[in-house]
């Protein structure tokens, strides 16, 4: 199994120590491994949801670009 050396902010270090002391995890290694796994899982779900939002067939930004940035001189006859 690969190993990594990571620098963590003091606040995150304190949170990991607290959850281990509260018995949520057996030790720091298990806590860090599980928390990273959960974070990656949530990240992957967020990425797939974001991609699906533009694939709804309604002409999202990915299909046509940002309407505010288009240089279309199409006059639809409506004025305000």
Secondary structure, DSSP 4 states (H G I P E B T S, - for coil): ---------HHHHHHHHHHHHTTSSSSHHHHHHHHHHHHHHHHHHHHHHHHHHT-SSS--HHHH--GGG-------S---
